[in-house]
Amino acid sequence: MNELEYDSRRLRDFVAGQARGFTRRDLLVLSAAAGAGALLPSGPATAAASPIVKPLPPELFRSLGTNAETRWSSLKDVGYYVPVDRFFVRNHTSTPVIEAATWSLSVFGSGLRGGPVSFTLDQLRALPAVTVSAAVECAGNGRSYFASQQGNTVSGTAWTLGAIGVARWRGVRLSTVLRRAGLSRHAVDVQPVGLDANFVSGGVDLGPVRRPFPIEKALDDVILAYEMNGVDLPADHGYPVRAIVPGWIGIASIKWVGGIEVSAEPLFSPWNTQFYRLFGPAYPVEGRPFDAQVVKSAFELDAGAVFEAGKRTVLTGRSWSAHAPIRTVEVSTDGGATWRRARFYGASPGHVWQRWELPWTPAAGAHELLARATDAHGNTQPDATVHNTLGYLFDAVVRVPVTAA
């Protein structure tokens, strides 16, 4: 099922009052908190002193409270997949440390033929396994550019472009688990539920992080992953088991999954009603639904980088789209006055993103680098992104200042 089609249908259900798990009354409470400036989707009301387990050296990450953003300069020459030690972290609260021996997965709900069914980690590992190449990307990736490039006010974590990572995920197909649990033909929605602490903001307890998707998607390509790049999932990335929902925004790929609700009626949560919708003057009052990310490009360097004037260098970067493989990438080294096509290189397993390069001999002085990608469906990066108040889906060409001396 097309993601926008699904969310549009669910919006009609929600407006009609056919809501379970999160009602319009709940939404009014949250909206009132948001109107008072108390509710932001970027983090909990209080955070632990160390909400992320793994080291966050400043040459690899920008630390953002409960979150950590990958520095693009750290991805130069590392290959197609993002190493675990520099894969970005998006937490709503703090990383839980879970013991595999005591963990189990409960599959339950009206979309099953019988009662709840539990799986241990060993039982999941005994099922037929698959490995997929997939990106996890926060819906707010690029959010800071709404303010810095467009002068828009938005709320949420001020990501640049480092809230994305591509990895090899190994696990069991969700369809296999659902059928083992006794999937009913009446099932319509599936909702993984995380084991991290309840998300509390503005005094409102939103419960565990969760977000539904349609049974059609669940039976298509979703996996329950227990390995990442050939090793057990690290704690910050969902150990012992997380969902991987290819092509959809990162919030769908719930970490630390402890339960999966399978429902014979529409499911809702704050993460598909109040958050992860497009609000603002350009959108309906109830917001526009979305699930897939947009076209983006990033240079493998930090803003403000200094090059040696008159010396040939090779600019490198990556471009990606959730809708189709990248077809072309154009690069400008003079603020957009002229453009040259970049050369693609390297394998692209799953066509998740494309690496590219362009030779450049900079003259002394200040320069502004731009990269603009177009995918195989003709989606391309615009000069500006339509403003939305939560700062999602920034797809405009990013301007990167550098200097040659």
N, C-alpha and C positions, 0 to 999 in steps of 0.2 A: 504494500500500500504506500502511496505517496505520502510523505510526512506532513506536508501542508494540508492535504486532503483529510488526513486523520485528525489533526488538531482542529481543523475547521469544523469537522463533524462533532468533535468533543466539545467545542465551544458552544455549539447549538444545544447539545445535551445539558451543558452547565447552565446556560441562560434559561433553559426550559425547566430547571429545577431537578433534572434527572442526575443528581450528583450523589456519589457515595465516597466517603473518605475525606471529603473537603467540600463544604457547602457554600452557597452564596452568603449565608450569614457569617461564616468564618472569613470570607473574603472582605466583608464590610468591616469586620474588626481589624483585619490587617491593613485595609485601605485607610482607616482612621489613624492607625499608628503611623503609617507612611506619610499621611498628610500632616502629622504633627512633627515630622522629621525624625521620628524615633526608629523607623524600620529601614534597614539597609540590607541588601542581599550579599554583602561582602564578608561578613564574619559574625561570630557570636557576640553576645553582650559582654562576656568575659572570656579570655583565652588563657590557656595554660602558659607557664613561663616558656616552655619549649614545645610548641604545638606540632613540630615536625621532628621526626626521629633522626633522619640521616643528616650528615654534615652538610652545611651550606656555605662552602668557601666563596668569598666575594668574587673571585675570578670566574665562577661558574653560575652564580645565582644573584638575582636581586631579591632580598628578603622582604616580604610584604605581609608581615604578621602571621596569620595562619597559613599563608600561601608563600610559594617561592617560584620566581620566574627564571627560566633558563636564559642565560646571556647568549645571544646569537654568536658572539665571537668564540664561544666555547665549542661550537658545532663545526667550525672549520676543520676539514681534514679528518673527521671522525667516522665517516661512512654514512650509509643511508639511515640506519637506525640510531636513535638517540640512546646513548649509554644510560644505564640506570642511575649512575652517579650524577648525571646532569639533567635528568628528566624532571620537568616542572611538577610542582605539587599544588593541587587545589583542594583545600580542606574547608569545610564549613565550621568545624570546631577544632579538635585536635586528633592526631593519629592515635587510634587505639592499638594497644599491643595485645594480640589475641593468640591464645594457645591452640595449635591445631588439634591436639589430643582431646580438647573439650569442646571444639567447635562442631556444629552441625548445621545443616541447611534444612529449613522447614518449608515445604511447598504446600500451600493451603488455599482454600477459597471455594466459592460457588461454581467456579469453572472446572472443578475436578469432579470425577464421578463418585469419589469417596471422600474420606476424611483426610487430614493432614498426613503427609509422607515426609520422612526425614532421611537425609543422606549424610554420611560422614565424609571426611575428605578422602579417605581410602576408597570408599565406595564410588565417589566421583572419579577418582583417578583410574578406577578399574573399568570405567565406561570408555567406549571408543573416543579417541582424542583427535583433535584437529589443531592446526597451527595457522593463524591468519596474520597478515600484515595490516595494521590499522592505526589510524591516528586517534589520539584523544586530544580534543581542543576545547578549551573553555569558551563558552558563548561570548564572554566579554573580552576575548583576546583582541588587543588593539584599542581597548576602551580609552586609554589616556589621550589618544590622538583626536578624539572628539573635542577635547579642551584645547590641546596644544596646537592643532592645525585648523580647527573649525570654530573655536571660541564657544563651543556648546557646554552647558552644564549637565553633567551626568553623575549618577551615584554608582558606587561599587569599587572593587579593586582596580587600581590604576595600572593595568597591564600595558606593556608596550606590545611586542609581537611574540614574546617568549612563553605564552601559555598554550603551547602545543608540543606534542611529542609523538613520534612514530616508533612503534616497537613490534616485535614478533610475539604474539600472544598465543599460548598453548592452553587448551582446556577442552571442555566437553560442550557440544552443541546444546543450547537451551532446549531445543526441540526434543532431544533425546531424554533430558531430565523430565520435561513436562509429560511426555508419553509414558515414561516409567511411573510417574506419579498418578497416572489415570486421567489424562486430559479429556474433558468433555467436549462434545461438538457445540456446546452452548457458550464456550469461552469467547470473550471479546477483548479483554484487556489483561495485561500482565504487568506487575509492579514489583521490582526488586526493592528490598528495604535494607538500609545499611545498619551496621552495628556500632557506628560512631555515636557519640553523645548527642542527645536531642539538640536541635538548633534553636536557640533562644535569642530573640532580638526585640528591643523595645519593650521588654517585659512580656512578650508573647512567646509561648512555647509552641513551636511548629512541629515538634515531634522529630522522629528520625528522618534522615534524608531519604527521599523516595520520589520516583517519577514514573508514571505508567507509559506503556507503549502498546500498540495493537498486537493481537495474537498473530496477525499475518507477519509482522516483523519478527516476533519471537520465534516463529517457525522457519524463518528465512535464514538469517546469517548471524544472529546473536549467539555469543558463546559465554560460558562461565569459565573464566581464565584462572589458572593457578600457577602459571609460569609467565615470565616476562624476559624476553631476550635470552632464553635458555636456562634461567635460574628461577627458583621459587619467587613468587611475588614478594617484593620488599614490603615492610609494614606501611610505608607512606603511599604505596600504590595498590593497597587493597588486600594484603595477606589476611587470611589464606585464599580467599576467592573473591573475585570481582566480576561484574558484568562488562562485556565489551560489545557495544552496539555500533557497528561500523556505519559511517556516514552521518551519524547523528551527533548533535552537540554533546560535549563532555558530561553534562549533568545526567544524561541517560545511562552512562556507563558507571553505575553505582559501585562504590568500593565497599569492602568488608561486608559482603552480602550475607545476611543471616536468615532472611526469609524472602519468599517469592509468593506474592498473592496472585492467584489466577481467578479472574472474576467473570461472571456471566452478565455483568452489567457495567456501565461506564465507571471508570475510576478517575479520581482527581486528587491532587495534592497541591500545597502552596507552590511547588516547583513546576507546575504547568498551568497555574491560574494567576497568581500574584507575581511570580518571578518567571523569567524566561518567556516573556511575551514582549512585543514591541508596543510601548506606550508613547504618546506624545501628540503634538498637533497634527502630524501627518497620518495618524492612525485612529481607528474607531475607539470609542471610550472604553470598550472592553478589551482593547489591545488586539494586536495581530499575532496569531500563533506562528511558530517556526520550530524547526527541529534541526535542519541542516545548516552547516556553516557556509561561508562565502569564499570568493577567490581572494588570495592574499599572496604577497611576496615579501621576503626578508633578505637583507644582506647579512653575510656571516661576519659581521663586525659590529663594534659599539658606535653609537652616535658620538661624534667628537673625535673619532680616530684620526691620527696624524700619519700621513704618508711622506715619503721622501720625494721632493719635487724633482721632476725630470727623470725619474727612475721608473721603468716599466714594472707594473704590478698586475696581478690578476684578481679582479673582483669576483667573488663567488657568492652564491645565495641559493635559496630554495623557494619554490612557488607551489601552491596547492589549491585544490578546490574539492569540495565534497560532492560535486555534481558530475565531474568528468575529468579524465586525465588532462594535464596541462598541454596545450598545443604550441603556444609561443610565449616567450618572455622578452620584453624590450627593456633596455636600460638607458637611462640618461645620466650623464655626469655633469651637466650644466643647468640643473634646475628645471629640466623639461623643455628646453629650447630645441634640442635635437635628441634623437633616439637611435639606438643600434640594437639589433637582435642578438641576444645572448646565445651561447652554444650550450646545448644540453650535454651532460656526461653522466656516466655511471648507470648501473642497473636501477630499475624502479619497480621493485616487487609490489604487486597490487596497485600500481599507479597511484599511490597515496600522495606522494609529492615528487617534485622533479628538481634535481640539482642542476645548476647552470653556472657558467663562468663567462667573463668578458675581460680582455686585456685593456689596460688603461695606463697612460703615462701622464700623470697630473702636472700641470704648471703650478708654480708657487701661488699660494693664496687660499681663500675659502672656496669650497665647492659644495654643491647639494646633489646627492645621489638619489635617484628614483628608479624603481623597478615596477613594471606593469605586466601582469600575466593575463592570458586569455586561455580558457579551457576549450575542450573539444566540442562543447555545446554552444560556444560563442559567448559565454559569460566572461566579462572582462572587468578590470578594476576601474572605477570612475575617479574623477578628480575630487569628489566629495561624497560622503555617505549621508543619507537622509537621517536627521537627528532622531534619536529615541532616548527617553529619559533615563533608562537603565544602561545605556551604552553598549548594546549588543551589536554584533555582526558588522564591525567596522571593516569595510572592504576598499576604502579609497587608497590611492597610491600614497605611500608614506615617504615623506621627505627626510633624508638623513644628512645632517651637516657633517662635513669632514674638512680637514685642512691638509695642505701640502706645504712643506717647509724644507 
